[in-house]
């Protein structure tokens, strides 16, 4: 064989000797594998992982009452926050918003349209409504059914 750069070389096979019938056969010699057949693989260095996770630390054990106290503190904080939000909204809708809307003490006139009622019939109802709501004046207008 040539001396090329092969990694594996097959061992040479020995031929069995020719035995004549009158002679007893000689057992073949055990085959030995040449040492150049086995090539030792280079060792691959092991690498540590590039990203290491931090160790998980368990919280220190505390008394059982401590977790209940912490829960109560959280509930109390949320409750106070909700009360503050409700108070701010109530102030906004009762005090601040009406100031921007203007004075609502002015008189309002409503026009009521009817189709079949006579104006004399409706006047008694309108008078009673105006007596209960002094800032509202109602005028009745009878409309044509075809329009």
Backbone as ProteinMPNN parsed JSONL, in Angstrom:
{"seq_chain_A": "XXXXXXXXXXXXXXXXXXXXXXXXXXXXXXXXXXXXXXXXXXXXXXXXXXXXXXXXXXXXXXXXXXXXXXXXXXXXXXXXXXXXXXXXXXXXXXXXXXXXXXXXXXXXXXXXXXXXXXXXXXXXXXXXXXXXXXXXXXXXXXXXXXX", "coords_chain_A": {"N_chain_A": [[0.82, -1.18, 0.0], [0.283, 2.261, -0.592], [1.819, 5.074, 1.003], [-0.282, 6.871, 1.914], [-2.409, 9.322, 3.47], [-4.241, 7.761, 5.324], [-6.834, 6.935, 7.562], [-7.827, 4.564, 8.424], [-6.695, 1.314, 8.07], [-7.031, -1.703, 6.484], [-6.511, -4.918, 7.908], [-4.085, -7.301, 6.803], [-5.07, -10.281, 5.284], [-4.441, -13.545, 6.155], [-3.681, -16.343, 4.261], [-5.076, -19.611, 4.244], [-3.171, -22.5, 4.984], [-2.28, -25.01, 2.618], [-3.336, -28.244, 2.945], [-2.216, -31.483, 2.93], [-3.805, -34.66, 2.413], [-2.612, -36.675, 3.885], [-1.284, -35.565, 5.945], [-1.645, -34.095, 9.17], [-3.747, -31.379, 9.816], [-2.494, -28.142, 10.499], [-3.272, -25.915, 12.92], [-4.345, -22.607, 12.123], [-2.451, -19.687, 12.778], [-3.318, -17.273, 15.281], [-4.861, -14.31, 14.221], [-3.366, -11.21, 14.199], [-4.082, -7.891, 14.837], [-2.769, -5.149, 13.276], [-1.194, -2.403, 14.973], [-1.419, 0.078, 13.849], [-3.926, 0.265, 12.825], [-5.865, 1.099, 14.615], [-6.82, 4.232, 15.516], [-6.415, 6.768, 17.78], [-8.909, 8.92, 18.879], [-8.883, 12.455, 18.97], [-9.081, 14.318, 22.026], [-11.98, 16.087, 22.864], [-12.414, 19.272, 24.017], [-14.497, 20.103, 26.734], [-17.025, 22.516, 26.979], [-18.227, 25.095, 29.093], [-21.62, 26.09, 29.587], [-22.728, 28.978, 27.756], [-24.624, 30.749, 28.757], [-25.485, 31.132, 31.983], [-27.774, 30.114, 34.346], [-29.062, 31.871, 37.104], [-28.799, 30.715, 40.454], [-31.683, 29.404, 42.053], [-33.238, 30.882, 44.714], [-34.855, 30.066, 47.625], [-37.507, 31.665, 49.38], [-36.918, 32.978, 52.642], [-37.999, 31.072, 55.398], [-40.835, 32.073, 57.244], [-42.911, 33.161, 59.969], [-46.252, 31.764, 60.051], [-48.275, 33.593, 60.376], [-47.239, 35.883, 59.264], [-47.626, 35.852, 56.474], [-50.374, 36.176, 56.29], [-50.674, 38.7, 57.411], [-49.301, 40.212, 55.5], [-50.987, 39.837, 53.316], [-53.326, 41.043, 54.269], [-52.421, 43.68, 54.438], [-52.079, 44.285, 51.722], [-54.724, 44.079, 50.797], [-55.896, 46.131, 52.257], [-54.549, 48.35, 51.19], [-55.48, 48.314, 48.523], [-58.217, 48.694, 48.995], [-58.241, 51.284, 50.16], [-57.281, 52.709, 47.987], [-59.4, 52.362, 46.137], [-61.464, 53.736, 47.497], [-60.465, 56.343, 47.441], [-60.517, 56.835, 44.662], [-63.304, 56.731, 44.16], [-64.215, 58.901, 45.718], [-62.935, 61.059, 44.439], [-64.125, 60.925, 41.875], [-66.81, 61.381, 42.599], [-66.667, 64.01, 43.595], [-65.931, 65.29, 41.252], [-68.179, 64.947, 39.545], [-70.236, 66.147, 41.016], [-69.442, 68.675, 41.951], [-67.372, 69.981, 40.396], [-67.927, 69.545, 37.602], [-70.622, 70.652, 37.211], [-70.027, 73.406, 37.489], [-68.675, 74.021, 35.176], [-70.646, 73.507, 33.343], [-72.418, 75.523, 33.528], [-74.946, 77.74, 34.9], [-77.733, 76.121, 36.112], [-80.163, 77.092, 36.832], [-81.839, 78.464, 35.144], [-84.808, 79.052, 33.136], [-86.514, 76.566, 31.259], [-87.901, 75.765, 28.117], [-90.138, 73.513, 26.76], [-91.351, 71.885, 23.832], [-94.198, 70.162, 23.046], [-95.345, 67.754, 20.88], [-98.365, 66.596, 19.49], [-100.748, 64.227, 18.089], [-103.525, 63.459, 18.055], [-104.718, 64.52, 20.302], [-106.618, 67.145, 21.739], [-105.898, 70.618, 22.204], [-107.061, 71.814, 24.459], [-107.546, 69.646, 26.096], [-104.999, 68.753, 26.666], [-103.975, 70.937, 28.008], [-104.668, 70.958, 30.727], [-103.13, 68.869, 31.765], [-100.58, 69.843, 31.191], [-100.508, 72.166, 32.765], [-100.538, 71.083, 35.354], [-98.065, 69.71, 35.317], [-96.275, 71.873, 34.983], [-96.712, 73.185, 37.398], [-95.564, 71.38, 39.219], [-92.955, 71.424, 38.33], [-91.373, 74.15, 38.338], [-89.381, 75.437, 36.804], [-89.698, 74.682, 34.231], [-91.295, 75.182, 31.201], [-94.032, 74.276, 29.174], [-95.122, 73.943, 25.87], [-97.825, 73.132, 23.788], [-98.239, 71.534, 20.656], [-100.326, 70.741, 18.129], [-100.121, 68.309, 15.642], [-100.403, 67.422, 12.128], [-101.824, 64.368, 11.066], [-101.207, 63.235, 8.59], [-98.786, 64.281, 7.932]], "CA_chain_A": [[0.0, 0.0, 0.0], [1.009, 3.534, -0.589], [1.843, 5.753, 2.283], [-1.147, 8.058, 1.877], [-2.879, 9.667, 4.809], [-5.484, 7.068, 5.618], [-7.088, 6.799, 8.987], [-8.093, 3.167, 8.702], [-6.087, 0.37, 7.128], [-7.544, -3.052, 6.753], [-5.4, -5.858, 8.156], [-3.838, -8.267, 5.724], [-5.671, -11.576, 5.607], [-3.521, -14.655, 5.866], [-4.319, -17.442, 3.554], [-4.979, -20.87, 4.956], [-2.188, -23.378, 4.326], [-2.789, -26.175, 1.888], [-3.072, -29.435, 3.766], [-2.335, -32.733, 2.167], [-4.637, -35.587, 3.176], [-1.867, -37.56, 4.772], [-0.755, -34.804, 7.081], [-2.668, -33.498, 10.028], [-3.738, -29.923, 9.595], [-1.932, -27.281, 11.537], [-4.224, -24.81, 13.116], [-3.77, -21.319, 11.727], [-2.026, -18.803, 13.867], [-4.32, -16.218, 15.489], [-4.544, -13.083, 13.487], [-3.129, -10.043, 15.035], [-4.428, -6.647, 14.163], [-1.661, -4.195, 13.426], [-1.523, -1.292, 15.861], [-1.724, 1.304, 13.118], [-5.326, 0.255, 12.409], [-6.659, 1.879, 15.562], [-6.354, 5.609, 15.684], [-7.071, 7.348, 18.95], [-9.562, 10.191, 18.567], [-8.413, 13.536, 19.852], [-10.033, 14.692, 23.07], [-12.701, 17.334, 22.591], [-12.57, 19.963, 25.299], [-15.877, 20.443, 27.064], [-17.207, 23.936, 27.27], [-19.315, 25.406, 30.001], [-22.65, 26.821, 28.845], [-22.479, 30.416, 27.661], [-25.569, 31.448, 29.63], [-25.683, 30.389, 33.216], [-28.937, 30.575, 35.082], [-28.733, 32.106, 38.513], [-29.419, 29.715, 41.331], [-32.979, 29.802, 42.603], [-33.194, 30.947, 46.169], [-36.169, 29.979, 48.246], [-37.668, 32.729, 50.371], [-36.662, 32.477, 53.994], [-39.246, 30.713, 56.08], [-41.271, 33.022, 58.255], [-44.076, 32.657, 60.698], [-47.446, 31.669, 59.22], [-49.041, 34.834, 60.536], [-46.644, 36.944, 58.451], [-48.245, 35.869, 55.156], [-51.719, 36.733, 56.454], [-50.506, 40.133, 57.629], [-48.949, 40.81, 54.215], [-52.207, 39.821, 52.509], [-54.219, 42.087, 54.794], [-51.879, 44.981, 54.048], [-52.384, 44.492, 50.307], [-56.172, 44.321, 50.681], [-56.136, 47.462, 52.804], [-54.063, 49.334, 50.213], [-56.41, 48.328, 47.393], [-59.464, 49.307, 49.482], [-58.038, 52.736, 50.288], [-57.184, 53.25, 46.62], [-60.746, 52.43, 45.561], [-62.202, 54.81, 48.166], [-59.954, 57.616, 46.914], [-61.028, 56.994, 43.294], [-64.736, 57.024, 44.246], [-64.379, 60.265, 46.236], [-62.529, 62.001, 43.389], [-65.17, 60.926, 40.851], [-68.003, 62.03, 43.147], [-66.424, 65.456, 43.602], [-65.906, 65.773, 39.866], [-69.516, 65.006, 38.959], [-71.166, 66.968, 41.791], [-68.964, 70.037, 42.222], [-66.559, 70.577, 39.338], [-68.609, 69.505, 36.305], [-71.701, 71.651, 37.085], [-69.497, 74.76, 37.334], [-68.347, 74.208, 33.768], [-71.863, 73.387, 32.558], [-73.176, 76.777, 33.627], [-75.97, 77.804, 35.92], [-78.898, 75.374, 35.653], [-81.374, 77.648, 37.438], [-82.62, 79.166, 34.122], [-86.059, 78.428, 32.749], [-86.423, 75.757, 30.054], [-89.184, 75.631, 27.433], [-90.261, 72.29, 25.973], [-92.478, 71.863, 22.9], [-94.762, 68.812, 22.984], [-96.146, 67.556, 19.67], [-99.376, 65.55, 19.603], [-101.443, 63.967, 16.831], [-104.968, 63.36, 18.164], [-105.218, 65.21, 21.494], [-107.015, 68.543, 21.592], [-105.049, 71.466, 23.051], [-107.757, 72.042, 25.732], [-107.348, 68.438, 26.904], [-103.598, 68.7, 27.084], [-103.611, 72.087, 28.832], [-104.789, 70.62, 32.152], [-101.942, 68.077, 32.111], [-99.392, 70.721, 31.131], [-100.554, 73.061, 33.941], [-100.119, 70.3, 36.528], [-96.622, 69.461, 35.187], [-95.549, 73.135, 35.233], [-96.819, 73.492, 38.826], [-94.603, 70.524, 39.916], [-91.616, 71.77, 37.835], [-91.519, 75.578, 38.024], [-88.368, 75.926, 35.866], [-89.95, 74.113, 32.901], [-92.533, 75.623, 30.546], [-94.376, 73.348, 28.104], [-96.074, 74.419, 24.858], [-98.37, 71.995, 23.037], [-98.435, 71.819, 19.239], [-101.006, 69.614, 17.48], [-99.564, 68.064, 14.32], [-101.293, 66.749, 11.179], [-101.539, 62.931, 10.999], [-100.668, 62.92, 7.262], [-97.421, 64.794, 7.793]], "C_chain_A": [[0.859, 1.235, 0.0], [0.958, 4.14, 0.792], [1.012, 7.025, 2.172], [-1.725, 8.259, 3.271], [-4.241, 9.027, 5.059], [-5.609, 6.904, 7.109], [-7.254, 5.334, 9.335], [-7.435, 2.313, 7.63], [-6.608, -1.013, 7.475], [-6.361, -4.0, 6.961], [-5.27, -6.84, 6.991], [-4.352, -9.623, 6.166], [-4.677, -12.668, 5.216], [-4.297, -15.784, 5.193], [-4.114, -18.726, 4.344], [-3.985, -21.791, 4.227], [-2.874, -24.561, 3.645], [-2.376, -27.406, 2.67], [-3.221, -30.658, 2.866], [-3.121, -33.723, 3.016], [-3.84, -36.453, 4.139], [-1.344, -36.833, 5.992], [-1.903, -34.271, 7.925], [-2.617, -31.982, 9.844], [-3.171, -29.177, 10.791], [-2.912, -26.124, 11.713], [-3.57, -23.484, 12.736], [-3.437, -20.471, 12.95], [-3.09, -17.711, 14.054], [-3.885, -14.932, 14.789], [-4.373, -11.935, 14.461], [-3.434, -8.799, 14.203], [-3.278, -5.679, 14.355], [-2.096, -2.983, 14.246], [-1.874, -0.025, 15.09], [-3.18, 1.356, 12.652], [-6.154, 1.141, 13.328], [-6.021, 3.249, 15.75], [-7.123, 6.197, 16.86], [-7.632, 8.717, 18.572], [-9.044, 11.266, 19.507], [-9.493, 13.879, 20.875], [-10.659, 16.031, 22.721], [-12.898, 18.03, 23.928], [-14.045, 20.302, 25.529], [-15.941, 21.918, 27.426], [-18.342, 24.089, 28.265], [-20.371, 26.171, 29.213], [-22.379, 28.318, 28.873], [-23.387, 31.2, 28.6], [-25.796, 30.582, 30.858], [-26.876, 30.981, 33.941], [-28.546, 30.79, 36.53], [-29.414, 31.051, 39.372], [-30.709, 30.263, 41.924], [-32.882, 29.758, 44.115], [-34.623, 30.907, 46.698], [-36.299, 31.111, 49.253], [-37.447, 32.161, 51.769], [-37.988, 32.145, 54.675], [-39.574, 31.729, 57.164], [-42.452, 32.447, 58.995], [-45.307, 32.674, 59.796], [-48.277, 32.941, 59.289], [-48.509, 35.949, 59.656], [-47.297, 36.997, 57.079], [-49.657, 36.432, 55.231], [-51.643, 38.236, 56.644], [-50.164, 40.825, 56.313], [-50.169, 40.866, 53.305], [-53.181, 40.903, 52.977], [-53.731, 43.487, 54.431], [-52.2, 45.29, 52.598], [-53.861, 44.814, 50.106], [-56.506, 45.72, 51.184], [-55.685, 48.547, 51.832], [-55.012, 49.442, 49.028], [-57.724, 48.997, 47.797], [-59.346, 50.808, 49.605], [-57.948, 53.384, 48.904], [-58.553, 53.368, 45.964], [-61.575, 53.553, 46.185], [-61.755, 56.167, 47.624], [-60.503, 57.869, 45.503], [-62.508, 57.365, 43.319], [-64.966, 58.455, 44.725], [-64.022, 61.296, 45.165], [-63.598, 62.061, 42.299], [-66.44, 61.613, 41.345], [-67.833, 63.543, 43.181], [-66.461, 66.035, 42.193], [-67.323, 65.95, 39.323], [-70.474, 65.905, 39.731], [-70.728, 68.413, 41.955], [-68.314, 70.665, 40.993], [-67.313, 70.638, 38.013], [-69.763, 70.497, 36.201], [-71.2, 73.082, 36.94], [-69.145, 75.046, 35.879], [-69.583, 74.16, 32.878], [-72.682, 74.686, 32.59], [-74.245, 76.66, 34.701], [-77.229, 77.121, 35.397], [-80.198, 75.917, 36.245], [-82.234, 78.408, 36.422], [-83.859, 78.378, 33.738], [-85.894, 77.739, 31.394], [-87.822, 75.66, 29.449], [-89.145, 74.38, 26.56], [-91.468, 72.426, 25.047], [-92.916, 70.42, 22.74], [-95.646, 68.707, 21.76], [-97.118, 66.417, 19.906], [-100.098, 65.394, 18.279], [-102.963, 64.025, 16.999], [-105.539, 64.162, 19.332], [-105.548, 66.665, 21.161], [-106.174, 69.387, 22.549], [-105.71, 71.762, 24.381], [-107.568, 70.844, 26.66], [-105.931, 68.397, 27.47], [-103.245, 69.821, 28.045], [-103.713, 71.762, 30.322], [-103.573, 69.785, 32.611], [-100.682, 68.941, 32.15], [-99.353, 71.629, 32.349], [-100.092, 72.329, 35.195], [-98.608, 70.03, 36.487], [-95.817, 70.719, 35.494], [-95.606, 73.536, 36.704], [-95.793, 72.669, 39.609], [-93.16, 70.853, 39.516], [-91.625, 73.239, 37.407], [-90.498, 76.116, 37.011], [-88.594, 75.416, 34.44], [-91.301, 74.615, 32.406], [-92.78, 74.714, 29.356], [-95.374, 74.02, 27.173], [-96.513, 73.215, 24.038], [-98.61, 72.438, 21.599], [-99.076, 70.594, 18.609], [-100.516, 69.528, 16.063], [-100.589, 67.344, 13.451], [-100.858, 65.289, 11.063], [-100.861, 62.572, 9.681], [-99.222, 63.4, 7.104], [-96.513, 64.087, 8.763]], "O_chain_A": [[1.98, 1.259, 0.508], [0.147, 3.755, 1.634], [1.537, 8.129, 2.319], [-1.529, 7.421, 4.15], [-5.27, 9.701, 5.006], [-4.619, 6.754, 7.825], [-6.866, 4.904, 10.421], [-7.598, 2.559, 6.435], [-6.613, -1.42, 8.637], [-5.342, -3.898, 6.277], [-6.241, -7.15, 6.3], [-4.097, -10.059, 7.289], [-4.154, -12.698, 4.102], [-5.431, -16.098, 5.556], [-3.102, -18.899, 5.025], [-3.971, -21.846, 2.997], [-3.927, -25.026, 4.08], [-1.207, -27.58, 3.012], [-4.211, -30.826, 2.154], [-3.096, -33.621, 4.242], [-4.394, -36.917, 5.136], [-0.995, -37.472, 6.984], [-3.001, -34.031, 7.423], [-1.54, -31.397, 9.731], [-3.367, -29.565, 11.943], [-3.308, -25.462, 10.754], [-2.387, -23.268, 12.996], [-4.079, -20.557, 13.997], [-3.697, -17.274, 13.077], [-2.715, -14.549, 14.783], [-5.146, -11.747, 15.401], [-3.079, -8.7, 13.029], [-2.862, -5.421, 15.485], [-3.262, -2.593, 14.201], [-2.554, 0.853, 15.621], [-3.625, 2.383, 12.138], [-7.047, 1.854, 12.869], [-4.847, 3.379, 16.095], [-8.35, 6.121, 16.909], [-6.927, 9.562, 18.02], [-8.799, 11.015, 20.687], [-10.684, 13.739, 20.599], [-9.974, 16.979, 22.335], [-13.473, 17.462, 24.857], [-14.743, 20.735, 24.612], [-15.055, 22.475, 28.074], [-19.294, 23.309, 28.272], [-20.026, 26.847, 28.243], [-21.877, 28.861, 29.858], [-22.968, 32.204, 29.175], [-26.247, 29.441, 30.76], [-26.972, 32.194, 34.126], [-27.801, 30.002, 37.113], [-30.491, 30.561, 39.031], [-30.803, 31.446, 42.254], [-32.501, 28.75, 44.711], [-35.485, 31.656, 46.24], [-35.323, 31.48, 49.907], [-37.758, 31.0, 52.035], [-38.972, 32.87, 54.529], [-38.698, 32.18, 57.902], [-42.932, 31.361, 58.671], [-45.401, 33.496, 58.885], [-48.922, 33.305, 58.306], [-49.25, 36.875, 59.328], [-47.509, 38.091, 56.554], [-50.09, 37.111, 54.3], [-52.463, 38.971, 56.095], [-50.679, 41.909, 56.035], [-50.361, 41.852, 52.593], [-53.788, 41.594, 52.159], [-54.536, 44.375, 54.149], [-52.555, 46.422, 52.266], [-54.209, 45.712, 49.339], [-57.324, 46.414, 50.581], [-56.371, 49.556, 51.67], [-55.315, 50.547, 48.576], [-58.284, 49.778, 47.028], [-60.252, 51.536, 49.199], [-58.477, 54.473, 48.684], [-58.838, 54.368, 45.305], [-62.309, 54.246, 45.479], [-62.586, 57.041, 47.378], [-60.906, 58.988, 45.187], [-62.925, 58.24, 42.561], [-65.827, 59.151, 44.188], [-64.727, 62.292, 45.002], [-63.942, 63.151, 41.842], [-67.079, 62.349, 40.592], [-68.757, 64.278, 42.834], [-66.962, 67.139, 41.977], [-67.636, 66.974, 38.716], [-71.447, 66.388, 39.151], [-71.575, 69.296, 42.086], [-68.678, 71.773, 40.598], [-67.334, 71.686, 37.367], [-69.881, 71.151, 35.164], [-71.88, 73.904, 36.326], [-69.296, 76.172, 35.405], [-69.573, 74.71, 31.778], [-73.548, 74.893, 31.741], [-74.416, 75.612, 35.323], [-77.742, 77.501, 34.345], [-81.233, 75.256, 36.161], [-83.272, 78.951, 36.801], [-83.943, 77.175, 33.989], [-85.226, 78.256, 30.498], [-88.807, 75.495, 30.169], [-88.248, 74.206, 25.735], [-92.484, 73.008, 25.424], [-92.128, 69.557, 22.353], [-96.593, 69.478, 21.608], [-96.743, 65.384, 20.461], [-100.077, 66.295, 17.441], [-103.636, 64.6, 16.143], [-106.735, 64.454, 19.345], [-104.838, 67.32, 20.398], [-105.779, 68.899, 23.608], [-105.002, 71.951, 25.37], [-107.443, 71.01, 27.873], [-105.722, 68.042, 28.63], [-102.305, 69.679, 28.827], [-102.904, 72.257, 31.106], [-103.059, 69.981, 33.712], [-99.833, 68.787, 33.028], [-98.284, 71.849, 32.918], [-99.346, 72.881, 36.004], [-97.943, 70.113, 37.52], [-94.797, 70.653, 36.181], [-94.672, 74.154, 37.215], [-95.203, 73.179, 40.562], [-92.236, 70.587, 40.285], [-91.86, 73.539, 36.236], [-90.738, 77.165, 36.413], [-87.788, 75.68, 33.548], [-92.315, 74.493, 33.093], [-91.853, 74.406, 28.607], [-96.359, 74.6, 27.629], [-95.694, 72.385, 23.641], [-99.104, 73.535, 21.337], [-98.462, 69.528, 18.553], [-100.487, 70.528, 15.345], [-101.526, 66.732, 13.962], [-99.664, 65.001, 10.972], [-100.012, 61.681, 9.659], [-98.519, 62.94, 6.204], [-95.316, 64.372, 8.808]]}, "name": "protein", "num_of_chains": 1, "seq": "XXXXXXXXXXXXXXXXXXXXXXXXXXXXXXXXXXXXXXXXXXXXXXXXXXXXXXXXXXXXXXXXXXXXXXXXXXXXXXXXXXXXXXXXXXXXXXXXXXXXXXXXXXXXXXXXXXXXXXXXXXXXXXXXXXXXXXXXXXXXXXXXXXX"}
